Amino acid sequence: MKHITAVAFIALVAAGAAFASQPELVTPSDQQALPKYMTPAERMVPQPLVPTIATPPAGTVRCPAEYEENDGIFFAWEAYTSLLTDMTVGITTNDPDAIVYIVVDNAPEQASATSTLTSAGADMSQVEFVTYVLDSVWIRDYGPRFIVVDGTERSVVDHTYNRPRYNDNAFNDYYCSHYSVPQYDIPLEHGGGNFHLFSNGDAFMTDLILTENPGLSEQDVKDYYAAYQGVDLTIYDGFPTSFDSTQHIDMWMLPVGDSKVIIGQYASSTGQPYTITENAVSDLTSRGYTVYRTPGWNTGGTHYTYTNAVIMNDLVFMPTFTGYTTQNAQALATFQAAMPDHTIIPINCSSIIGAAGALHCIAMHMPAAMPDPNPTVNVQEPNGDEFWIIGEQHEILWAATDDVAVTAIDIYLSTDGGNTFPYTIATGLTNTGSYLWDIPAELSDQCRVKVIAHDVDGNTAEDVSNADFTIAAFGPQTIYDFPFDSDPGWTTEGQWQIGTPTGQGGAHGNPDPTSGATGTYVYGVNLDGDYSTTVGGPYYLTAGPFDLAGVTSTTLGFQRWLNSDYEPYAYAMVEVSAGGSFTEVWANNSTAITDSAWTSCEYDISSIADDQSTVYIRWGYRIGNSAFAYSGWNIDDVQIIGLPAFGLGDMNCDGATDIFDIDAFVLAITDATGYTSAYAGCPRALADCNQDNTVDVFDIDAFVTLLTGN
């Protein structure tokens, strides 16, 4: 439960005009409304405390998508009442079963709202009032997020509102207590407009959620959403606040059906909004979603968007804007194409868009109480990018629910990106949520798993891994290894040198080490003390060229002992080139680095180095004005790791299956220990030429076929 403290109350009074200038809102004025973003005065007010002890639902959780069946919708009668009136009239005159729940401050405000709605033609038999004093109209951000537990119990997940609006933040406590609705407090600060999901459990937010919860990792946040709302969360980059002050995903994304989504389309000149949305389109398309596009732009500091719309059963309320006839027409055509079986109702949102929101921001859905008679299932693992080795054991994880019971689970494997599923993994499993799988010899980097759930009534549902994962004969191999037991002869500039560090320096930060991470030698910048603070550089240690032709999933690893001032005083960087210009893969940026021990570093350089025959790697530093003296770079144990292009039967791992593999093949069949010793790093699984997951004499004929082609 959330409470206002005395300090917070005093701060609220001191905040001034943003609150004190507002009279009691009996007939609220749009000009008096708090914006969706935080006002300057509100920045002085303490945020509500995030609960630190919270328990997720014990049963199976499903969070319905907004485009699914809804019993009702919540509005807060605090501002923009003309928009609320338009939606209320549209719902109550076109959807005879839907209820519009309107939160009012008091009886006079309810009487005023009733008069306004009745005059506009609303069917008041479908309107129910909830009396509670709120601070703002933005009920999407603080209102009840409904979930269904164990297929029957409609409950609420409550977060801490990311604004110091204490009445808004406490609304769910009041609602759940007053109406006896189970409530689960998710320990996150959040604004509900930064969340969208599909019926399959795919959910999306921007990285605002990480900014709002700095003590949590991205995985922590994803785990909370899996536990409390039963979703598989993806976090995209958020728009810059100069373009969209909310950074909420509902300002550029709108799920409109199973595997269908509208994404705002922005000019390339907008920079990040363009890049972020185009990357999202690529990601969603790769997952099998059909993506529709509506215009989006910023004029005079206002972000105009059509995705901030409301879907209510068969109705869609779409924003329009005065003076943008062409864009309005484009958006309407897109909505009609995306949802041809819905009634699209345009509503002019010119009055609200300047407050950083539109229709979706002022509405919160209540999903249908009756559970779907069909089962639901969601593949949780493997769900894309896993790298599993033949012969290993890994768990397939899923979540499946039904209004009565899930009676059986079937699991199938695809090796062509989900186009076909010819391989049976298991059938008739109990719905335990996991299955321990012995990885078969089905080599592919386009693997996906399909899980099918059956219920007692004969209904079925299925879900497929969101993206491809890999089944490989072997894992990553060390392609190049430099422990610096001897000088590899790399190119040095500035104060770079190879030798034994002497533990000196440390005028700022920490001194150099006294030895390598392993052995004696390192490459370092001035092994006898701090780097020179004379302005200059960049100075590089350059390694290469390295031949990585046929190598994929390339990573760079090394041990680092680095002490450096931060930009713009001193720069430290790691860069990679495939024979052309260099690409930065790491830099210290605005952070001083003060290592006091050897630190293991690993960077994915696959996008630059995979299958390239001329790869260079360099470590650099540059000194700017007024830099402090630090002990600088020390590196050791440099490795380039990747997946070589070894094929079945290539038992000596020389890149070809030929007569030179015969002795190694015989050894692999007859003496596994002897083979591993003689051909270290070359996987014995390559001898499984008949792909039955066993290396034995039955592989001989297949090996001969690989050698001869017959």
N, C-alpha and C positions, 0 to 999 in steps of 0.2 A: 504494500500500500504506500502511497506517496503523500507526503505532508509538506506544507509550507512552513518554513522556520521563521522565527522572529526576525533574524537577519535578512532573510529573503523578503519578508513583508516590508521592512524599512527600505530596502533597496527598490522594491516596487513603487513605493510612494515617491522615493527620490528620483525615479526614472523620468518623471515629469510628463511632458505633453503626450507621449505615446499612450498613456493610460488616463491621466487626470483630465484630459480634454474631452474624454468620452462620457457623455451622459448615460444614464441607464438606457439600454437599447430596447425601447419598446417598438419603435419603427426604425430599424437601423438604416443608416445612410452609408452608401458605398464609399463616400469620402472619409468616413470615420473608421473604416475597416483596417485592422492590422494586416500588413502585407504578409505574404508567405515567407519572405525572408525575415531575418532578425533586424529590428530597427536599431538605430544607434543607441537609443535609450535602453533597449533591452540588453544590449551588450554589457551594460553595467550590472545587470541583475544575475544572481547566482543561478546556475542551471539546477534543475531537480536532481537529486542523487539517484544513481542507477542502483537497483537492488543487487546486492552481492551474493545473496543466498536465494536461489530459485530452483525449482524442480520442474523438469519437463514432463509432459504427459507420459504415463506408464504404458499406454496401449499403442496401437498402430495409428499413426497420424496421417491425415490427408488434408491439404489446404486447397480448397476448390478454386479454380480459375474464375475470373470475373465474367468470362463469356459463357460459363455454364449456367444452369438454372438457378435463379435467385428468388427468394421469398420476398425480399424487400431491399430498401436502400435508406441510408441515413443522410440527413441534411442538418446543418446547424444554422438556425435563423438569426445569423449575426450580421450579415452584410450580403450584398449582391443578391438581394431577394428577388429581383426581376428574373435572374437566371434560375434560381431555385423554383420560382413559380412556373417558368416555362417547362422545366423538367418534371415538376409535380403534375402539371396538367397533362403533359405528354404521356406519363406513366399511367396515371389513373384513368385516362380516357381510352387507352389503347391496350392495357394489360389488366384484365379484370381480376386477376389473382394477386397482384403485387401490392405490397403495403409500403407507403412512404412514411418513414419515421422522422419527425421533425423535432429537433431539440430547441426548446424555447426557455428564456430566462424565468418567466413568471406568467401569471394568468393574463395581465394586460397584453403582453407580447403574443400570447396564444390567440387572444381575441383579434388582435390586429392581423396576425398571419391568417387566421380563418377567414376574415373579411376579404383580404387580398386574394386568397386562393379561390374562394367561392366566386368572387367577381370575375376571375379569370377563366372559370369553367371547370375547375378541378372537381373530381368526385370525392367529396370529403369522407365518404364511408371507407375509403381506402387510405386515409391519412390518420396516423396516430401520433400524438404529441408526447414527448418526454420532457419533463420540467427539470432543468438543471442550468445553472449559470455558467456560461462558457466565456472564453476570452476572444475566440476568433472563429471564422467561418471554415477554416481549413481542416475539416474533420477527417479527410483522407490521411493526414499526417499523424493524428493522435487518436482516432476512433478505433472501434473494435475490429481487430483482424480475426475473422472466424476460421476455425479449423473443425474437422470432424474426427473424433477419436473412436477407434474400433468400429468405424462404419456407421455409428448411430448417434453419438453424443456431440452435439454442436457446442463448441467451447470458444473461448477468446484467448488469444495470445496478446499480451500487453507489453509494450516497450516503454522506455522513458522518452517522452517527447523532446526533440532537440531544440526546444525554445523554452525560455523561462516564463511559460504561460501555465501557471499552476492549476487553474481551473480546468483548462483543456487536458492537462496531463493526468488529472484525477478522474476524468469522465468515465473511463472504463471501469475503475474501481466502483464508482457509483452504479453504473449500469449493471455490472455483473452481480453486485450485491443486491440491488433492488429487484432484479428480474431473475435471480437465482441461476445465473449462467456460470458454469465452471470457468475459472480464469487461471492462466499460467503466465507468470511474469518472466519474460525473457530478459536476461541481464545485459541489455544493449541500449545505448542512446541511438535514436533513429527518428526519421521522418517517413511516414508510411508511403508517401509518394515515390520514394526511392525503392520500389519493389514491384516486380511484375512476375507472373508465373503462368505456366501452361498446365493443362490437366494431367500431363504425364509426369509432373513434378519438377520439370526444368524451371528454375527461378533465376531472376536476374536483378542485379543492383549495380550502382556505380561505386567506385572506391571512396566515395564520401563516407560510407559505413566504416571504413578503416580510419579515416581522419577523426570521426566522431568517437571512436573507441580505441585510443592509442595504445592501451595496454594489452590489446589482443592482436594475435596474428591473423592473417587471412584465413588460415585453416581453422582457427578458433571460431571465427564468425561463421564459416560454412558448417562447422559441427553444431553450433547453436541452432542454425536454421534447419538442419537435418533432424535434430532432436525435437524441436518445438513445433515445426511446421511440416516436417516430412518432405522436404524439398532438397533438390540437388542444385546448389547455388553456384552461379557464375558471376564474377565481379568484373565489370568493364571499367575502363577509365571514365572519369566524369568530365563534363564540359568545364572549361575554365569559368570561374565566377564572373569574370568580365563579360561573358556571353550569356550565361544562365546562373543567376545568383543562388538558385536552389541546388544545382548539381543533381537533381532527381532524374531517374531514368524515365519516369512517365512524361517528361518533357520531350522525349524523342523516340520512345518505343510504346507500342500498343499491341499486345497479343489479341488476336481477333478470332481464333479458333484453333483446333488441334493442328499443329504444324503450320499455322498461318500467322504472320505478324506484319504490322506496319512499322516502318522505320523512317524517321525524318530524313530528308535529303538536303544536304547543305553544299553550298558552292565551295570549290577547292580553295578559294581565297580566304575562307574562314579559318583555315588551319586545323586546329585540334577538333572542332566539331565535325569537320569533313572526315578527318582521319579516323576518329573514334567511331562514327556511324558506318563508314565503309568497312572498317575492320569487323564491326558487329555483323554487318550484312554477310561478309565472307564466312564468318564463324557459323552463323545460323544456317546459311545455305549449305555449308559442308555437313551440318547435322540433319539435313533433309527438310528444313523449313522452307516454305514459300514466302518470299519477302516482297511486300508492297511498299511503295515510297510516296510520301507526301512532302510538300515543300516545307522548309524551315529556314528562318533567317532572323537576324537581329537588326533592328532599326532604332536609332536613338536610345540605345541601352536596353531595349525591350526585346525579349526573345519570343518570337511568334512561332507557334507550333499547332499542328492539327492532331497530334497523337494524344493530347491531353483531353481525351474524349471519354464518354461513359457508355458502356454497353450494358443494357438492362434487358435480359432475355432477348426478345426479338426486336428490340428498339436500340438505336444507336444515336446518341446526342453528340453531334460533331461541331466543334468551334468554327466560327467564321469571323472575319475581321473587315471592318469598314475600310474601303479604299483598296482592297486587294481582291478584286473580282476574278482575275485570272487564276490566282492561287486558290481561291475558294472553289472555283470550278474544277481545278485539277484535283484538289483534295476530295471533293464529292465523288468524282469519277473513280478515284482509287478506293474509297470506302464502298461504293456500289459494286466494284469488281471483287473486292475482298470478301464482302458479305452480301451476296446477291439475294439471300433469303431474309434479310433484315430490312426494317424500315429506318431510313436515315433521316434524322431530324436536325437540320442546321440551326444553331443558336449563335447569335452575335455576341462575341466575347471581347469586344473592344474595350469595355468598361473594366474588365478584370485582368487582362493580360499584362498590364503594366505593373501589377502587384506580384508578378512572377508565378502565375498559375492560371488555370482555366477550369473546365467542367470537372475533370477527374479529381482535381484537388479539393473540391467541395462536396464530394460524395463518397460514401463508404458502403460497400455491398454487404448484404446478409444472404448467404447462400441458402439453397433449399434445405429444409429440415429433413425431408425424406431422403434416405441414402439411395445412391444409384444401385439398381439391382445387379448391374454387371460388376465383375471384379475389377480391381485396378492393380497394376503391377509397375514397378519402377526398378530398372537395373541400376545398381549402385557401383558395382565393380565386377568385371573390368568395364570402364566407362570411357576409355580413350587414353592413348599415350603410354599404357603399361608396356613393359618389355619383359616377356616371360620366356623362359628357356625350356626346351624339350626335356621332359623327365622331372622337372620341378613340380611341386604341389602349390597351388594357389586357391584361395577361396573365391568362388562366385557369390556375390552378395546381391540380394534383392529385397524389396518390400512389397508385399501383396496384401490387399484387403478385399472384403466382400461384405454385403449387408447380412449374409448368413454365415458362410464359411468358404474359404478356399480349400478345395478338396485335393488338388494335385498341382504340381509344378513340373513343366517340361523345359529342358534347356537344349539349345542347338547352337552350332558354331558355323559362322560364315568366314571364308578366307578371301572373299572378293568385295569387301566393303559393305556387306549387307544386301547385295543383290540376290544371292541365294544362300540357303542354310542347309547344305546337304549332310552335315555331320551331326549325329545325335550324341550329345554329352550325357544326358540322363532324362528319364521320363518317370512320371508317377511319384515324384518326390513329395514328402511332407513339407508343408509351408513353414519351414524353420527359418528362412531368410538367408541360408548359406549352404554351400555345397563345396566340399574339398575336391578339387579337380587335379588329376594327374595330367600335366600338359602333354598333348600328343605330338607326334612328329608331323605336323601340318605347317610347314614353313610358310609364313606370309607376314607382310607388314600391313595387311588390310583385314585383320581379323575383327569380328564383332560377335557378341553373344546375344541371343534372343531368348527371353524367358516368357513362357506362356503360363498363365494362371487359369485354372478351371474351378468353377464353383458347383455347388450342389444342384443347381438348376440347369446345368449344362452350358452356362454362359462362359465365355472365355475373354481374356484380354492379354495383350502382349506388349512387351517393350524391348527395345534394342539398345545396345551400347551407343552412347552419343557420338563417339568418334572411334577411329580405328586404333587397335592395339597390335602388338607384334608378338608372334611366336617365332623364336630363332633357335638355331642349333647350338648356339654358344653366345656368351655375353660379350661385352666390350673387351677389347684386347689393348695392351700397351703397344703402340706403334713405334714410338720413340721414347727413350728414357735417358735422362742426363742427371746422374747423381753428382756430377762435377768431381769425380775421383781424378779426372784429368781435365785439361783445358780443351773444350770443344772448339775453341777458336772463333767465338762469336765476335761480331763487330761492336766496338765500344766507342762512346763519345763522352766528352766532359770528364767527370770523375769516376765513371764506371771502371771496374777492374775485377779480376778474379784473384782469389787468394784466401787467406785465413783472417777473419775479422778479429779485431783486438779488444772488443768490448769497450771502446772509447766513445767519445761524443756524449750527447745528451744534455747540451746547454738548455734545450727544451725537449720535452718528451723523455724518451728512454734511450740509453746508449745502445750501440751495436751489440750483437751476440759475441760470444767468444769462440764459437765453432759453427759448423753447418748444422742443419737439421739432422742430417746424417753425414758422417765423415767430417772432414776438416774444411774443405774449400766451399766458397760461395761466390756468386757474382754480387757485387755491392757497389755503392757510391761512397767513395772515400772510406776504405776499411780501417783507417786509423783515426776516425773522428767524425765531426759533423760536416755536412756539405757546405760548400762556399755559398755565401749569400749575395755574391755578385750577380746582378741581373743578367740573365742569359738563358739560352736553350730554345727549344727543347733538346735535351741530350738523351740519346737512346742506346740501349743494349739491344742489338738486333740479332735474332737467331733465324737460320734457314739458309737456303730454301729446303722445305720438307715436301716429299712426294707423298701425297695423300690420295692419289688416284685409286678409285675403288673403295675408299674408306667412307663410311657414313656415321652419323651420330657422333661427330667429333667433339671432344672436349679438351680443354687445356687445363692441366693441373700443375701446381707448384707450391712450395713452402715459402712463406713470406714473413720477413721481420722488417717492418717499415715504420719509420717515424718521419712525419712530414707536416709542415705548416699547411694551411688550407688556402684554397683559391680566394682572392686573386694573388696571394703572396707567394705560394708555391703550389705547383701542380704535379701530381703523380698520376700515371696512366698506363694502361695495357692496351695494345693495339694489334690487330691482325690484318694481314693482306693476302690475297690470292694472286699475287703478281702485279697488282695495280695499286690503287690508292688504299691507304690503311683505314680500318674501321675501329673506333674505340669500343672496347668491350668492358672497360672499368676505368673509373677516375675517382679521385678523392673528393672532387667538387667542393662543397662548403664545409667539409668536416676535416679537422685535424686528425691524423692517424698516429697513434702512440702504442705500437706493439711492444710488449715486454716479454714475448715468447714467440716461438715459431707458430705461424697460423697457416692452416691448410686452405688453399684457394682453388676453386674449380669454376671454370666458365664454359658455357655452351658456345662453341664457335662453329657449329654445324652449318649455319646459314652462309658462312664465309668460306669455310675450309673443306666441306664435304666434296669428295671426288675431284679435288684440285691437285695438280701436279707441282705447283710452285707456290708454296705457302710460307710466308714470313711472319714471325712473331716478334714484337718488341716491347720492352719496358722502358718508360721514359720519365723524365722530370724536367720541370722548367721553373726558374726562379724569377719572381716579380719584385717590384719595389717593396722595401720595408719588410722583407721576409725574415722570420726568426730562423736561427740555425738549429736544425734537427740532424739526427744521425743518418737519415735517408734510407734508401732501398738496400735490402739484402734478400737474395732469392736462392733457393736450393731445390734439388730433386724435381726438375722440370720434366713433365710427362705429357705426351700427346696420346690420347686414348680414343679408340673408335671401333667400329665394326668393319673388319676387313671383308672384302668380297670373296670369301671362301665358299666353294660350292661342294655339294655332296661328292664324296670320293677323293677330294683334294686332301689326302691324308698327311702330306708334308707341308700343307699350307703355303705353297709357292704361287698360288693364283691359277693353277691349271690342274685338271684331272687327267693324268697321263701315265705312262709306264713307270715313271719315277715314284709313283704313289703305291706300287704293288707291295714292296717290302713293308711299308708303313701300314698298309691295309691288313696284311697278314698278321702283323704284330698287334694291331688293334683288336682283331678277332680272338687271337690266341692268348694274349697277355696284356690285360688292361693296364696293370701297373707299369709294365715295361714300356708300353706305348706312351703313357703320360710322362714318364721320365725321359724318354728319347725325343719326344716331340712336345716339349713344354709349351703351353699356350695354344696348341693346335687341338681343337675339340675332337674327342673320340666319337662324338655323335655324328660326325661327318661320314663315318663308316656305315651308318644306318641307311644304306642305299635303297632298301625296299620300303623304307618309311613305316616300319611296324613298331617303332619305338624301342627296338632291341637290337643291339649289335651282336650278330652271331653268323653262323655259316650260311643262313638263308639269305644273307646280303650279297653272297658271292656272285650269283647270276646278275643281279642288278648292277654290281660294280663292273663286271665285264661289259655289260651293255653301255655303261657310261664311258668306258675306255674305247670301245670299238664302234659305238654307234649302232650296233646290231643286237 
